Amino acid sequence: MKALVYVRLKSEVLDPQGQAIESALKNLGQKKISNVRQGKLIEMDINSHNIDEVKKTVDQVTKTLLANTVIEEYSIEIK
């Protein structure tokens, strides 16, 4: 199975990279784009056919290594 983990800063945390992207977009003439937030995508293959086991494993890995849950939120997609 393939797991996709999306990690992004919580909405109450300032996002300097998102602000820099938004500023660059405005400099390129994209005036209608606002509130840009950036994040990261982690993609992994898991050798299992048990979706509940995969979800549990990916959630555990994400909480312990991939996301700083104090300032980041995440979502998991299993394919």
C-alpha positions as CSV (number, residue, x, y, z in Angstrom):
1,M,0.0,0.0,0.0
2,K,1.0,3.6,-0.5
3,A,0.7,6.1,2.3
4,L,0.7,9.9,1.8
5,V,1.3,12.1,4.8
6,Y,0.6,15.8,4.5
7,V,2.3,18.0,7.2
8,R,1.7,21.7,7.6
9,L,2.0,24.3,10.2
10,K,-1.0,24.9,12.4
11,S,-3.1,27.9,11.4
12,E,-2.1,29.9,14.5
13,V,1.6,29.4,13.7
14,L,3.3,32.0,11.5
15,D,4.5,30.6,8.2
16,P,7.5,32.7,6.9
17,Q,7.9,30.5,3.8
18,G,4.3,30.8,2.9
19,Q,4.6,34.6,3.3
20,A,7.7,34.6,1.0
21,I,5.8,32.6,-1.6
22,E,2.8,34.9,-1.4
23,S,5.1,38.0,-1.8
24,A,6.9,36.4,-4.8
25,L,3.5,35.6,-6.4
26,K,2.4,39.2,-5.9
27,N,5.6,40.4,-7.5
28,L,4.7,38.2,-10.5
29,G,1.4,39.9,-10.8
30,Q,-0.8,37.3,-9.0
31,K,-2.7,39.8,-6.9
32,K,-5.7,37.6,-6.2
33,I,-3.7,34.9,-4.3
34,S,-3.6,35.3,-0.5
35,N,-3.1,33.4,2.7
36,V,-0.4,31.1,1.2
37,R,0.7,28.3,3.6
38,Q,3.3,25.8,2.6
39,G,3.8,22.3,3.9
40,K,5.5,19.0,3.0
41,L,4.4,15.7,1.6
42,I,5.9,12.4,2.6
43,E,5.1,9.4,0.4
44,M,5.9,5.8,1.4
45,D,5.2,2.3,0.4
46,I,4.1,-0.2,3.2
47,N,4.3,-3.9,2.6
48,S,1.0,-4.9,4.2
49,H,-2.6,-5.7,3.0
50,N,-4.2,-4.8,6.4
51,I,-5.4,-1.2,6.1
52,D,-6.0,-0.8,9.8
53,E,-2.4,-1.9,10.5
54,V,-1.1,0.5,7.9
55,K,-3.1,3.4,9.3
56,K,-1.8,2.7,12.8
57,T,1.8,2.3,11.7
58,V,1.8,5.5,9.6
59,D,0.1,7.5,12.4
60,Q,2.7,6.3,14.9
61,V,5.6,7.1,12.6
62,T,4.2,10.5,11.8
63,K,3.7,11.4,15.5
64,T,7.2,10.3,16.5
65,L,9.3,11.4,13.5
66,L,7.6,13.2,10.6
67,A,5.6,15.9,12.4
68,N,6.2,18.2,15.3
69,T,2.7,18.0,16.7
70,V,3.2,21.1,18.9
71,I,3.3,23.4,15.9
72,E,2.2,21.1,13.0
73,E,-0.9,19.2,12.0
74,Y,-1.0,16.3,9.6
75,S,-3.3,14.2,7.6
76,I,-2.8,10.7,6.2
77,E,-4.1,9.2,2.9
78,I,-3.8,5.5,2.2
79,K,-4.0,4.3,-1.4
